[in-house]
């Protein structure tokens, strides 16, 4: 087999998901993943540093891509609109290129180690949005809050999209999540005023 076979990374991801689903994340070894994908254990490490990262391939590029998308948002957009537009654009592209979403989500939910890695990824995305909003001239406290809210809305939209098994448009899922968030904030604001 060629050293850098273009299909190997996808085979490894598929093999890992199958094995994690069948046996549980903690009960699977790199050797088992490599064998199922048809490569050696040593070759596995040319693609991924450990068995966890096979589920997060490419996530290291997320912060810079999202940061650029926020910076490229309409100049007149509010901070939240700029962040949500960037996430809608990015999310739409992302969901077109990733497979096995429901399986991946189930595996991550079953493992505290993977949940922590997912939180680290989301924190990096939040940090990138925050940084981009600062560059757009938003005050630090507002930029931090908007980045957190946008990340939560995006994660909620991704969950909605996953639950719908890709039968809904990601941008529509993000609009629904954002509307739910606005409704919740409005209701809480009215409660605070009445107290």
Buried (B, 14 or more C-beta within 10 A) or exposed (E): EEEEBEEBBBBBBBBBBBBBBEEEBEEBEBEBBBBBBBBEEEBBEEBBEEBBBBBBBEBEEBBEBBBEBBBEBEEEBEBBBBBBBBBBBBBBEBBEEEEBBEBBBBBBEBBEEBEEBBEEBBEBBBBBBBBBBBEBEBEEEBBBBBBBBBBBBBBBBBBBBBBEEBEBBBBBBBBBBBEBBEEEEEEEEEEEEEE
